[in-house]
Amino acid sequence: MIYLELFLGFLKVGCFAFGGAYGAIPLIQEVVLGYGWLSQEELAYMIAVSESTPGPIMVNLATYVGSAQAGLPGSILATLAVILPSFSIILLITALLKTVLKNVFVQAALSGLKPCMIGIILATGASMLLTRCAKGRTLDKKAALIAFLLAGGLFVCRRFLKKNPSPIQLILISAALGVALYGF
């Protein structure tokens, strides 16, 4: 019986929790307290622990509650129940997207969105730069140097090496430059 309760309780959370983790907490609270799986204090502690560990809060809480109530099978069942609705929706969207992406009009719309997204990203960056300078603060020369070096490296890679560096490589390079420029 506990397995069915865990499955149905966390399936309800997975189906009706919208608005991110904090929007899901009231629903999680209703389910967990309603079944008597945790006290209010235990739930508060588990929310704090779930926030500080990697992964979504709903999944972390479902895994913990399932484990506390029915061991490893309970944790697996509760976790599957909470992710099943999102997983199903993503599968459906992916299946539909394969068909829809072949449409000439959808391709044209996506081609038109690319420069728009680049513009939005550039406008956001320029706005952040202008806001920083407008508040009377000077531009951080070390940060500007890192940005210039990354942009130059990206240009060289694309133009001459005909390769795109991965975002992970760029993050690692910028971290190394940050340590080199700010650490000494």
C-alpha positions in Angstrom: 0.0 0.0 0.0 2.9 2.4 0.8 4.2 2.0 -2.7 0.9 3.0 -4.3 0.6 6.0 -1.9 4.2 7.1 -2.7 3.6 6.7 -6.4 0.2 8.6 -6.5 1.4 11.3 -4.0 4.5 12.2 -6.0 2.8 11.8 -9.3 0.4 14.5 -8.1 3.3 16.7 -7.3 4.9 16.0 -10.7 1.7 16.7 -12.5 0.6 19.9 -10.8 3.7 21.6 -9.5 4.3 24.6 -11.8 6.5 27.6 -11.3 9.8 25.9 -10.3 10.9 24.5 -7.0 9.5 27.2 -4.7 6.1 27.0 -6.4 6.1 23.3 -5.8 6.8 23.4 -2.1 3.2 24.0 -1.0 2.0 21.0 -3.0 4.9 18.9 -1.7 4.0 20.0 1.8 0.3 19.1 1.3 1.2 15.6 0.0 3.9 14.8 2.5 2.0 16.1 5.6 -1.3 14.7 4.3 0.1 11.2 4.2 2.0 11.8 7.5 5.4 10.9 5.9 7.2 13.8 7.6 6.4 16.4 10.3 6.5 20.1 9.4 9.9 20.5 11.1 11.4 17.5 9.2 10.0 18.8 5.9 11.6 22.2 6.6 15.0 20.5 7.2 14.6 18.4 4.1 13.8 21.5 2.0 17.0 23.1 3.3 19.0 20.0 2.5 17.4 19.6 -0.9 18.3 23.2 -1.8 21.9 22.7 -0.9 22.4 19.4 -2.8 22.7 19.1 -6.6 19.5 18.4 -8.4 15.9 19.7 -8.4 14.2 20.0 -5.0 11.2 17.9 -6.0 13.4 15.0 -7.0 15.6 15.2 -3.9 12.6 15.4 -1.6 10.8 12.5 -3.4 14.0 10.4 -3.2 14.4 11.1 0.5 10.8 10.6 1.4 10.5 7.4 -0.6 13.7 6.0 1.0 12.5 7.0 4.5 9.1 5.3 4.0 10.0 2.2 1.9 13.7 1.9 1.4 15.4 1.8 -2.0 12.3 0.6 -3.9 10.3 3.5 -2.4 12.9 6.0 -3.3 13.0 4.8 -6.9 9.3 4.7 -7.2 8.8 8.2 -5.7 11.5 9.7 -7.9 10.0 8.1 -11.0 6.6 9.3 -10.1 7.7 12.9 -9.7 9.6 13.0 -12.9 7.2 11.0 -15.1 4.9 13.9 -16.1 7.8 16.1 -17.2 9.5 13.3 -18.9 6.4 12.4 -20.8 5.7 16.0 -21.9 9.3 16.4 -23.1 9.0 13.1 -25.1 5.8 14.3 -26.7 7.3 17.7 -27.6 10.4 16.1 -29.0 8.3 13.8 -31.2 6.3 16.7 -32.4 9.3 18.9 -33.0 10.9 16.5 -35.4 7.9 16.8 -37.6 7.3 20.5 -37.1 11.0 21.5 -37.6 10.8 20.2 -41.2 8.1 22.8 -42.0 9.4 25.6 -44.2 7.6 28.3 -42.2 9.0 27.0 -38.9 12.5 27.0 -40.4 12.0 30.6 -41.6 10.8 31.7 -38.2 13.7 30.1 -36.4 16.1 31.7 -38.9 14.6 35.1 -38.1 14.9 34.4 -34.3 18.6 33.8 -34.4 19.7 37.4 -35.1 17.0 38.5 -32.6 18.5 36.4 -29.8 22.0 37.6 -30.6 20.7 41.2 -30.4 19.0 40.5 -27.1 22.2 39.0 -25.6 24.3 41.9 -26.9 21.8 44.5 -25.6 21.8 42.8 -22.2 25.6 42.9 -22.1 25.7 46.6 -23.2 23.1 47.5 -20.7 25.0 45.8 -17.9 28.2 47.6 -19.0 26.5 51.0 -19.2 24.7 50.5 -15.9 28.1 49.7 -14.3 29.7 52.8 -15.8 26.7 55.1 -15.1 26.8 54.5 -11.4 30.1 56.3 -11.1 32.1 53.1 -11.0 35.0 52.6 -13.4 35.1 49.6 -15.7 37.0 46.7 -14.3 40.1 46.6 -16.5 40.9 43.0 -15.6 37.4 41.8 -16.4 37.5 43.7 -19.7 40.9 42.1 -20.5 39.5 38.6 -19.9 36.5 39.3 -22.1 38.8 40.7 -24.8 41.1 37.7 -24.7 38.2 35.3 -24.8 36.6 37.1 -27.7 39.9 37.2 -29.5 40.6 33.5 -28.9 37.1 32.6 -30.1 37.7 34.7 -33.3 41.0 33.0 -33.9 39.5 29.5 -33.4 36.6 30.1 -35.7 38.5 32.1 -38.4 41.8 30.3 -38.7 41.3 26.9 -37.0 37.8 26.4 -38.3 36.7 25.1 -34.9 34.3 26.2 -32.2 35.7 25.8 -28.7 33.2 24.2 -26.3 31.6 26.3 -23.6 33.4 24.2 -21.0 36.8 25.1 -22.6 35.8 28.8 -22.5 34.8 28.6 -18.9 38.0 26.8 -17.9 40.1 29.4 -19.8 38.2 32.3 -18.2 38.7 30.7 -14.8 42.4 30.3 -15.4 42.6 33.9 -16.6 40.7 35.0 -13.6 43.1 33.2 -11.3 46.1 34.6 -13.2 44.8 38.2 -13.2 43.0 38.5 -9.9 45.0 36.0 -7.9 48.4 37.7 -8.2 
